[in-house]
Amino acid sequence: MANLSAGGPRGGGLKDFFAGLIFFFFMRLDSLLFSLPIWLLLILHFTHKLPIKWFFIAVGVFFLVGFVRYLVIVFARWGASFEDPPKENKNPYSNKGLRK
């Protein structure tokens, strides 16, 4: 597993990780469509006396799903930044030198 203090292969460190977390919170606030169940539970709390714990559970799940998605993106970025070492060309038909 990658060390967060080392910043992965790009050398970003914890500063970039926390900057990404700020982006994550703005991204989650921007997705109003997925927050509709949260608002519905809050309305049901005030109209039908549904316990407020369901509202807080929905908020927690909302941010947990977003955080897991964010971590998947971070780990995919770290894995994609490694370059493969050059390999020997073993193709006999390649264009190394044209034979006449």
C-alpha positions in Angstrom: 0.0 0.0 0.0 1.3 3.5 -0.8 2.6 5.7 1.9 0.5 8.9 2.1 3.3 11.0 3.7 5.6 10.1 0.8 2.9 11.3 -1.7 3.1 8.3 -3.9 5.1 8.3 -7.1 4.3 11.9 -7.9 5.6 13.2 -4.6 2.5 15.2 -3.7 2.3 14.3 0.0 -0.4 15.0 2.5 -0.9 18.5 1.2 -2.3 17.2 -2.1 -4.3 14.6 -0.3 -6.1 17.2 1.9 -6.6 19.5 -1.1 -8.3 16.5 -2.8 -10.5 16.1 0.3 -11.6 19.7 0.0 -12.5 19.0 -3.7 -14.3 15.8 -2.5 -16.6 17.8 -0.2 -17.4 20.4 -2.9 -18.1 17.5 -5.3 -20.5 15.9 -2.9 -22.3 19.2 -2.2 -22.7 19.6 -6.0 -24.5 16.4 -6.5 -28.0 17.5 -5.5 -29.6 14.6 -7.3 -28.1 12.1 -4.9 -28.9 14.2 -1.9 -32.7 14.0 -2.5 -33.2 11.1 -0.1 -31.5 13.1 2.6 -33.8 16.0 2.1 -36.8 13.7 2.0 -35.8 12.1 5.3 -35.5 15.6 6.9 -38.9 16.6 5.6 -40.4 13.3 6.9 -38.8 14.1 10.3 -40.7 17.4 10.6 -44.0 16.2 9.0 -44.4 12.6 10.2 -42.1 12.6 13.3 -39.6 10.2 11.7 -36.6 9.8 14.0 -33.8 12.3 13.1 -31.2 9.4 13.3 -32.3 8.3 9.8 -31.4 11.7 8.5 -27.9 11.5 10.0 -27.5 7.9 8.8 -28.3 9.0 5.2 -25.9 11.9 5.5 -23.2 9.6 6.7 -23.8 7.1 3.9 -23.9 9.9 1.4 -20.4 11.1 2.4 -19.0 7.6 2.9 -19.9 6.6 -0.7 -18.3 9.8 -2.0 -15.2 9.2 0.1 -14.8 5.6 -1.2 -15.2 6.9 -4.8 -12.5 9.5 -4.1 -10.1 6.9 -2.7 -10.6 4.7 -5.8 -9.7 7.7 -8.0 -6.6 8.5 -5.9 -5.3 4.9 -5.9 -6.0 4.6 -9.7 -4.0 7.7 -10.3 -1.1 6.4 -8.2 -1.1 3.1 -10.1 -1.3 4.8 -13.5 1.7 7.0 -12.8 4.2 4.0 -12.7 6.0 3.5 -16.0 6.9 0.1 -17.3 10.6 -0.5 -17.9 11.6 -0.7 -21.6 11.4 -4.3 -23.0 13.4 -6.0 -25.7 11.7 -6.2 -29.0 11.4 -9.9 -29.8 9.3 -9.5 -32.9 11.2 -11.0 -35.9 9.0 -9.0 -38.3 9.7 -5.5 -36.8 11.3 -2.7 -38.6 14.8 -3.0 -37.0 16.5 -3.0 -40.4 15.1 -3.6 -43.8 16.5 -6.7 -45.5 17.1 -6.6 -49.3 
